[in-house]
C-alpha cells in the first residue's frame, strides 16, 4: 500500500478513549485502526489493539522508512526501532503536535 516515499502516514485510534485517564468518552465496540497516505486510506476493524495485532498490519501495509504519525498508544512505542520514522502526539496536551518531534 504505502511505498515509503516519506510522505507522512497517519494512524487513527478511535477506541483509545476507553482508557484515557477520564478524558473524553468511553467507546464500546470494535476499534478502528486507519492508515492514510494522500488519498489512499485503509481502515481495519479490530477487537484487539495490542502490539501483536497492530505491528503485523503496519509491517504488511507500510514500507520501511515510512513516516508514521500516531498518538502515544503503547503499541506504537517501538516503531522507530523497526526502521519507521515515528512521530507522536500527546492528546492530553494537544489535538495535533504543534512541532513534530520523533519518538
C-alpha positions as CSV (number, residue, x, y, z in Angstrom):
1,X,0.0,0.0,0.0
2,X,2.4,2.7,1.2
3,X,5.6,3.0,-0.8
4,X,8.0,4.6,1.7
5,X,8.4,7.8,-0.2
6,X,8.5,9.6,3.2
7,X,5.0,11.1,2.7
8,X,3.5,11.1,6.2
9,X,1.3,8.3,7.3
10,X,-1.4,8.8,9.8
11,X,-2.8,6.3,12.3
12,X,-6.2,6.7,13.9
13,X,-7.1,5.0,17.2
14,X,-10.7,5.9,17.9
15,X,-11.3,3.5,20.8
16,X,-8.2,4.6,22.7
17,X,-10.6,6.8,24.7
18,X,-11.7,3.7,26.7
19,X,-8.5,4.0,28.9
20,X,-7.7,7.7,28.7
21,X,-7.5,8.9,32.3
22,X,-11.1,10.2,32.4
23,X,-10.7,12.4,29.4
24,X,-13.2,12.2,26.5
25,X,-15.8,9.5,26.3
26,X,-15.8,5.7,26.5
27,X,-16.4,3.9,23.2
28,X,-17.8,0.4,23.1
29,X,-17.4,-1.9,20.2
30,X,-14.6,-2.7,17.8
31,X,-11.6,-0.4,17.4
32,X,-10.9,1.3,14.1
33,X,-7.3,1.4,13.0
34,X,-6.5,3.5,10.0
35,X,-3.6,4.2,7.6
36,X,-3.6,7.1,5.2
37,X,-1.2,8.3,2.6
38,X,-2.5,11.1,0.3
39,X,-5.9,9.9,-0.9
40,X,-5.2,6.2,-0.2
41,X,-7.0,5.3,3.1
42,X,-7.2,1.8,4.7
43,X,-9.3,1.0,7.7
44,X,-9.2,-2.1,9.9
45,X,-12.0,-3.1,12.3
46,X,-10.3,-4.7,15.3
47,X,-11.3,-6.3,18.5
48,X,-7.8,-6.1,20.0
49,X,-5.4,-3.1,19.8
50,X,-2.3,-4.6,21.2
51,X,1.2,-4.7,19.7
52,X,0.8,-8.3,18.5
53,X,-2.2,-7.2,16.4
54,X,-1.1,-3.8,15.1
55,X,2.5,-4.4,14.2
56,X,1.9,-7.1,11.6
57,X,-0.6,-4.8,9.9
58,X,1.9,-1.9,9.9
59,X,4.6,-4.2,8.5
60,X,2.3,-5.6,5.8
61,X,1.0,-2.2,4.7
62,X,3.9,0.3,5.2
63,X,7.3,0.2,3.6
64,X,10.3,0.5,6.0
65,X,11.4,4.1,6.2
66,X,7.8,5.4,6.0
67,X,6.9,8.4,8.2
68,X,4.2,7.4,10.7
69,X,2.3,9.9,12.8
70,X,0.2,8.4,15.7
71,X,-0.9,9.1,19.2
72,X,1.1,7.7,22.2
73,X,-0.6,4.4,22.3
74,X,2.0,1.9,23.8
75,X,1.7,-0.5,20.9
76,X,3.4,2.1,18.7
77,X,6.4,2.7,21.0
78,X,8.9,0.6,19.1
79,X,8.2,1.8,15.5
80,X,11.5,3.8,15.3
81,X,13.5,0.7,16.2
82,X,11.6,-1.1,13.4
83,X,13.0,1.3,10.8
84,X,10.0,3.6,10.5
85,X,10.1,7.3,11.2
86,X,7.6,7.6,14.0
87,X,6.2,10.9,15.4
88,X,3.5,11.0,18.1
89,X,1.2,13.5,19.7
90,X,0.1,13.5,23.4
91,X,-3.7,14.2,23.1
92,X,-3.9,15.4,26.7
93,X,-1.6,18.3,25.7
94,X,-2.5,18.9,22.0
95,X,-5.1,17.7,19.5
96,X,-2.2,17.6,17.0
97,X,1.5,18.0,17.7
98,X,2.5,21.7,17.2
99,X,6.0,20.8,16.2
100,X,6.7,17.2,15.0
101,X,9.2,15.5,17.4
102,X,10.3,11.9,16.8
103,X,9.9,9.3,19.5
